[in-house]
């Protein structure tokens, strides 16, 4: 109608294409016009179902029902929605020029070659599995791929018994839902387990985490819709909800009982967040000591805070972008960020400390110590910060070690730790590409069986340590190095 090429939506009932609601809204008008003829007829149950006019965004391939005013994640039994997606993708590909076809072919060939590895002289196929993007779900895919390569964490879930959520006639059969159906019989742990099991099998190039995304919509309302989300926020919500569900258990079997049976995870674990210990707190859980001193009377206050990750500021002296004419200053390192986090800091006027001895709010200093290090140290670099009107991104490169990160100098009692217990080796990195938190793209680098891979949604490619080291990290996952008798220090 308006000849706009922005945000085209195709009606899945009649195949006509109109602009979306954020352009001129002709797709919505098409839906409203289609309802008029039905008002003069007696509505049967079959006709009532026909009225659900479903459209698909030709750019992101997300599906939307105007009657429900909601996005749809389910499909028909024959998988017709997926067929439309594939057809649209084929149309998009066929629109390329012959030159682009040639370039694409070269890329595919190089990608195919990178998926063949030479092991002991013989060539083997790459067994890595990507995750399909369901409409700006790269934030979820990057976190899932990172967690899937933390072996101790991943293996625990993969070894859990399958949970049967349905009984009777629907048992064993896949069912489809929309979040408006009000089905509460969902398990985040079960869908997380299925997703992890689907990765690294080598049976498919990409897995579609639709069922997991549906459960995320059900229990984490913040992540409903298809807009870009913050990967760190998603990771925290995911770990917190896995922790809570593992404490509750399913079918009368408490997951924490399984955890207690696993001596490797429960041994010397004192970090409990919101109740009993689970695999989440056993692996990611550490403890901080927060030390506050009153500057007037010198009274010291201490408290212990459990943590699953540490959020580190990038020091302000490294934030300014330098022009080509200026000399480049010192490079920001991960140690600079850790030092900024643990250094003694004087609290400003808005954070006055209530001194119990002075009986009023006083100026004070604050310092963090790490009382207990976790098995997996997750470090989040604060790349997004609020200004007066918008949220900006700190695009500074932060140098980080791939192996041998020594955390001993940040410990409260370093003398009580062993020689190897404070050394950490990198296992995964999440990277945000772009300028804003509500836009851009997330990918992940992760190490698997001694090789580094780059996970970009459904595409997985082999990479090297040099490429990983150059990444502008957003979230870093370090695994505690296991002490090996007689092994040389790296």
C-alpha atoms as one frame of an Amber mdcrd trajectory, in Angstrom:
protein
   0.000   0.000   0.000   2.682   2.507   1.032   5.545   0.874  -0.918   7.693
   0.886   2.216  10.554  -1.630   2.378  10.976  -1.236   6.143   9.810  -4.085
   8.412   7.704  -6.098   5.917   5.203  -8.547   7.466   3.649 -11.438   5.550
   0.150 -12.679   6.406   0.309 -16.472   6.845  -3.374 -16.769   5.892  -3.310
 -15.129   2.445   0.432 -14.475   1.845  -0.046 -10.730   1.289   2.804  -8.476
   2.477   2.261  -5.236   4.405   4.331  -2.913   6.590   4.468  -3.552  10.339
   2.928  -1.587  13.197   6.056   0.538  13.672   5.938   1.822  10.069   2.407
   2.672   8.884   0.552  -0.261  10.435  -0.926  -1.647   7.179  -0.438  -5.247
   8.390  -2.713  -4.491  11.355  -5.273  -2.789   9.087  -5.208  -5.907   6.869
  -6.055  -8.016   9.931  -8.902  -5.657  10.946 -10.357  -5.685   7.408 -10.278
  -9.491   7.373 -12.474  -9.631  10.498 -15.368  -7.602   9.029 -16.951 -10.307
   6.794 -17.061 -12.718   9.734 -19.370 -10.512  11.843 -22.469 -11.241   9.710
 -22.189 -15.006  10.018 -22.839 -17.313  12.904 -19.433 -18.096  14.384 -18.729
 -21.785  14.645 -15.852 -23.166  16.681 -13.911 -23.794  13.461 -14.435 -20.232
  12.219 -13.355 -18.912  15.613  -9.961 -20.591  15.135  -9.579 -19.225  11.597
  -9.826 -15.668  12.938  -6.391 -15.888  14.567  -4.553 -13.967  11.840  -0.885
 -14.770  12.209   1.853 -12.708  10.531   5.597 -13.228  10.156   8.296 -10.571
  10.190  10.228 -11.082   6.928  13.442  -9.813   8.542  13.636 -11.630  11.898
  11.154 -14.447  10.993   9.351 -13.976  14.341   5.630 -14.840  14.329   2.903
 -12.608  15.735  -0.856 -13.028  16.297  -2.824  -9.781  16.062  -5.876 -11.218
  17.803  -3.892 -12.385  20.835  -1.651  -9.307  20.531   1.259 -11.584  21.320
   4.265 -13.268  19.751   3.856 -16.980  19.015   6.563 -19.572  19.654   4.604
 -22.692  18.704   4.162 -24.332  15.292   1.559 -26.543  13.614   1.896 -30.341
  13.762   3.135 -30.294  10.162   5.695 -27.587  10.953   4.174 -25.141   8.448
   5.551 -22.019  10.158   9.097 -23.361   9.890   8.490 -24.130   6.190   7.495
 -20.491   5.615  10.679 -19.369   7.416  12.802 -21.608   5.198  10.984 -20.372
   2.069  11.592 -16.730   3.009  15.259 -17.482   3.651  15.512 -19.140   0.212
  13.909 -16.081  -1.405  16.384 -13.832   0.370  19.311 -15.973  -0.763  18.098
 -16.120  -4.384  17.970 -12.295  -4.479  21.746 -12.105  -4.173  23.758 -11.221
  -7.238  26.013 -13.816  -8.873  29.050 -12.057  -7.383  27.642 -12.454  -3.884
  26.880 -16.099  -4.677  30.529 -16.604  -5.570  31.736 -14.936  -2.356  29.275
 -16.947  -0.293  30.501 -20.160  -1.889  34.079 -19.286  -1.008  33.039 -18.589
   2.582  31.172 -21.894   2.795  34.166 -23.780   1.462  36.503 -22.148   3.967
  33.959 -22.842   6.730  33.756 -26.479   5.621  37.537 -26.776   5.638  37.666
 -25.297   9.140  35.251 -27.996  10.296  37.735 -30.727   9.386  40.364 -31.386
  12.027  43.535 -33.427  11.717  43.847 -35.626  14.780  46.676 -38.194  14.870
  47.115 -37.851  11.122  43.473 -38.624  10.282  40.813 -36.075   9.358  37.736
 -35.888  11.586  34.612 -33.751  11.305  33.892 -30.909  13.727  31.242 -32.060
  16.217  30.264 -28.587  17.491  26.576 -27.611  17.273  25.338 -24.047  16.901
  22.135 -22.540  18.320  19.574 -21.011  15.963  18.611 -17.387  16.523  14.874
 -17.238  17.282  14.710 -13.443  16.851  17.386 -11.441  18.713  18.159 -14.412
  20.984  21.948 -14.164  20.489  22.219 -13.004  24.143  20.814 -16.386  25.235
  22.831 -18.421  22.719  26.154 -16.875  23.806  25.490 -17.697  27.479  24.277
 -21.248  26.724  27.351 -22.027  24.622  29.634 -20.650  27.348  27.974 -22.702
  30.094  27.990 -25.830  27.906  31.796 -25.697  27.840  32.176 -25.550  31.626
  32.569 -29.311  31.923  31.795 -29.857  35.619  28.629 -27.739  35.385  27.472
 -29.127  32.045  28.091 -32.797  32.944  25.971 -32.497  36.094  22.880 -31.495
  34.090  23.511 -33.992  31.282  23.646 -36.817  33.811  20.331 -35.863  35.460
  17.439 -38.286  34.796  14.900 -37.033  32.241  11.760 -35.522  33.758   8.402
 -36.549  32.308   6.201 -33.459  32.551   3.136 -34.911  30.828   0.933 -37.871
  31.679  -1.747 -39.870  29.902  -2.362 -39.454  26.176   0.196 -36.697  25.657
   3.066 -38.565  27.369   6.082 -38.849  25.092   4.558 -36.581  22.465   5.836
 -33.074  21.800   3.274 -30.397  22.570   3.299 -26.765  21.498   2.247 -23.811
  23.606   1.968 -20.078  23.616   2.591 -18.229  26.861  -1.051 -17.085  26.936
  -2.222 -20.684  27.591  -1.271 -20.492  31.242   0.536 -23.834  31.301   2.600
 -23.911  34.493   3.855 -27.464  33.999   7.302 -26.409  32.794  10.813 -27.178
  34.005  13.753 -24.885  33.297  16.171 -27.570  34.534  14.705 -30.144  32.128
  14.808 -27.894  29.055  18.301 -26.692  30.011  19.370 -30.356  30.281  17.904
 -31.163  26.837  19.665 -28.177  25.255  23.042 -29.133  26.745  22.567 -32.736
  25.565  21.882 -31.497  22.017  25.215 -29.633  21.882  28.518 -31.366  20.980
  26.756 -34.426  19.558  27.802 -33.688  15.993  24.480 -34.997  14.660  23.335
 -31.558  13.442  24.923 -28.248  12.511  22.471 -26.159  14.559  19.910 -26.803
  17.285  16.788 -24.689  17.793  16.261 -23.956  21.525  12.541 -23.135  21.104
  11.361 -25.199  24.097  13.907 -23.578  26.407  13.011 -20.105  25.123   9.331
 -20.855  25.802  10.129 -21.786  29.426  12.250 -18.623  29.759   9.221 -16.595
  28.630   7.015 -18.372  31.169   9.185 -17.901  34.250  11.252 -14.801  33.360
   8.796 -12.104  32.157  11.695  -9.643  31.619  12.816 -11.653  28.587   9.478
 -11.918  26.782   9.384 -10.604  23.246  12.041 -10.479  20.560  14.006  -7.359
  21.473  17.728  -7.514  22.258  18.483  -8.273  25.930  21.529  -7.997  28.170
  23.507 -11.274  28.231  24.814 -10.737  31.780  21.334 -10.034  33.124  20.053
 -13.177  31.392  22.882 -15.269  32.854  22.083 -14.100  36.393  18.351 -14.786
  35.980  19.100 -18.203  34.468  21.475 -19.271  37.250  19.157 -17.944  39.980
  16.126 -19.813  38.573  18.113 -23.021  38.025  19.298 -22.750  41.644  15.743
 -22.278  42.960  14.291 -25.110  40.863  17.087 -27.511  41.800  16.261 -26.948
  45.474  12.608 -27.792  44.849  13.099 -30.912  42.728  10.607 -32.645  40.412
   8.451 -35.760  40.790   9.304 -35.891  44.481  13.052 -36.256  43.834  15.033
 -33.339  45.190  17.893 -32.315  42.915  19.899 -31.270  45.989  19.917 -34.939
  47.058  21.691 -35.784  43.778  24.121 -32.957  44.477  24.903 -34.277  47.962
  25.681 -37.684  46.483  28.317 -36.079  44.260  31.246 -35.604  46.648  33.267
 -33.630  44.078  30.726 -30.817  44.114  29.558 -30.815  47.727  32.975 -31.140
  49.387  34.050 -28.044  51.338  31.201 -26.040  49.809  30.019 -23.365  52.245
  28.448 -20.910  49.818  24.660 -21.040  49.907  22.512 -18.414  48.200  18.788
 -18.408  49.021  18.676 -21.712  50.862  20.371 -25.078  50.349  23.418 -25.598
  48.165  22.984 -26.688  44.533  25.339 -27.284  41.619  24.989 -23.557  40.805
  26.381 -22.363  44.146  28.836 -25.289  44.385  30.518 -24.248  41.122  29.916
 -20.496  40.737  29.492 -19.578  44.413  32.102 -17.531  46.241  32.065 -15.269
  49.315  33.083 -11.605  49.611  33.980  -9.777  52.817  32.675  -6.217  52.793
  34.701  -4.079  55.210  33.441  -0.550  56.106  35.388   1.840  58.379  33.996
   5.027  59.947  36.408   7.912  59.273  35.298   9.778  62.421  35.625   7.170
  65.181  37.380   4.335  63.332  34.655   1.735  64.015  34.945  -1.230  61.640
  31.963  -3.146  60.271  32.282  -6.447  58.431  29.773  -8.579  56.589  30.008
 -11.564  54.273  28.184 -11.577  50.932  27.812 -14.660  48.710  28.319 -14.063
  44.969  27.917 -15.961  41.687  29.924 -13.445  39.649  31.898 -10.245  40.167
  30.936  -7.072  38.273  34.063  -5.003  37.616  34.261  -1.350  36.593  36.618
  -0.384  33.793  38.682   2.383  35.511  37.732   5.856  34.268  41.283   6.705
  33.112  40.990   3.995  30.431  37.515   4.961  29.176  38.394   7.955  26.970
  38.610   7.101  23.291  41.863   8.369  21.826  42.182   9.925  18.384  44.837
   8.837  15.884  46.935  11.960  16.571  47.208  11.313  20.307  49.758   8.945
  21.783  48.162   5.785  23.055  48.233   5.559  26.821  48.706   2.485  29.026
  46.566  -0.513  28.126  43.790  -1.493  30.516  44.240  -4.978  31.954  41.955
  -7.309  33.861  44.223  -6.805  36.869  43.463  -3.042  36.714  39.739  -3.845
  36.893  40.199  -6.303  39.777  42.392  -3.829  41.657  39.762  -1.097  41.184
  37.148  -3.495  42.604  39.144  -4.474  45.712  41.014  -1.216  46.464  40.114
   0.935  49.471  37.425   3.424  48.418  36.023   6.458  50.208  32.230   6.497
  49.975  30.719   9.713  48.620  28.090  11.941  50.256  25.195   9.891  48.848
  26.496   6.674  50.465  27.134   7.808  54.058  27.555   4.900  56.482  25.319
   4.598  59.557  27.915   4.271  62.335  26.522   2.418  65.354  29.057   4.035
  67.688  28.523   7.627  66.445  24.739   6.953  66.177  24.559   8.818  62.868
  25.605   8.637  59.206  29.290   9.366  58.779  31.923   9.479  56.055  33.557
   6.091  55.686  35.772   3.870  53.553  34.870   0.555  51.937  37.034  -2.377
  50.882  36.256  -5.788  49.420  38.188  -8.965  50.144  37.472 -12.381  48.636
  36.866 -14.744  51.524  36.247 -17.829  49.352  37.022 -18.293  45.661  34.604
 -20.298  43.475  35.467 -23.276  41.262  34.426 -21.188  38.251  35.187 -17.481
  38.513  32.784 -15.409  36.401  33.943 -11.819  35.794  31.536  -9.285  34.269
  33.062  -6.099  32.857  30.693  -3.141  33.243  30.644  -1.942  29.653  27.252
  -0.218  29.894  26.679   2.858  32.050  23.942   5.459  32.323  24.466   9.076
  31.375  21.827  11.799  31.849  19.664  10.574  28.973  20.932   7.262  27.620
  22.964   4.145  28.308  26.444   4.302  26.775  28.916   1.541  26.065  32.546
   1.555  27.227  34.338   0.146  24.196  37.806   0.005  25.818  39.852  -3.108
  25.113  40.736  -4.924  28.349  43.704  -7.290  28.201  43.022 -10.599  29.961
  45.155 -13.742  30.482  44.107 -16.993  28.800  45.781 -19.024  31.520  47.308
 -18.530  34.934  45.086 -15.737  36.327  46.396 -15.457  39.901  43.730 -14.385
  42.425  45.869 -14.877  45.559  46.518 -11.160  46.197  42.731 -10.491  46.437
  42.147 -13.160  49.094  41.386 -12.313  52.716  43.613 -15.137  54.000  46.006
 -16.059  51.167  48.243 -18.060  53.499  45.493 -20.696  53.894  45.282 -21.425
  50.155  47.331 -23.990  48.255  49.898 -23.113  45.552  47.546 -23.987  42.656
  44.134 -23.189  44.176  44.279 -19.487  43.256  45.258 -20.009  39.599  42.522
 -19.866  36.958  42.455 -20.708  33.245  40.047 -19.125  30.767  37.306 -21.386
  29.405  34.813 -18.977  27.760  34.343 -15.323  26.749  31.107 -13.521  25.829
  31.560 -10.533  23.497  29.092  -7.733  22.701  29.459  -6.268  19.216  27.838
  -2.870  18.663  27.237   0.365  20.542  24.164  -0.046  22.748  22.755  -2.581
  25.205  19.409  -2.700  23.363  21.096  -3.350  20.029  24.208  -5.024  18.674
  25.047  -8.703  18.683  26.474 -11.279  21.113  28.901 -14.081  20.278  31.026
 -16.365  22.450  34.458 -17.954  22.388  34.923 -21.192  24.320  37.579 -23.857
  24.775  36.609 -27.484  24.199  39.089 -30.345  24.547  42.055 -28.025  24.067
  40.685 -26.180  21.008  39.047 -22.748  20.834  35.734 -22.245  19.004  33.776
 -19.141  18.021  30.011 -19.486  18.541  27.974 -17.060  16.426  24.392 -18.356
  16.766  24.055 -21.277  14.317  27.603 -20.827  12.966  30.513 -22.464  14.814
  34.076 -22.046  13.593  37.498 -23.064  14.841  39.674 -20.199  16.019  42.987
 -19.651  17.812  44.175 -18.204  21.112  45.479 -15.043  19.457  42.004 -14.193
  18.113  40.408 -14.901  21.500  42.944 -12.670  23.264  42.031  -9.722  21.001
  38.311  -9.908  21.843  36.670  -7.012  23.708  35.368  -9.209  26.510  32.047
  -8.575  28.248  31.864 -11.702  30.436  34.857 -13.930  31.252  34.603 -17.475
  32.652  37.713 -18.807  34.422  38.007 -22.383  35.732  40.067 -23.176  38.822
  43.228 -25.014  37.845  43.449 -28.504  39.253  46.728 -29.142  41.066  48.750
 -31.884  39.361  51.691 -33.356  41.278  54.964 -32.787  39.439  53.376 -30.558
  36.784  55.248 -27.444  35.733  53.730 -24.052  36.438  52.546 -22.193  33.392
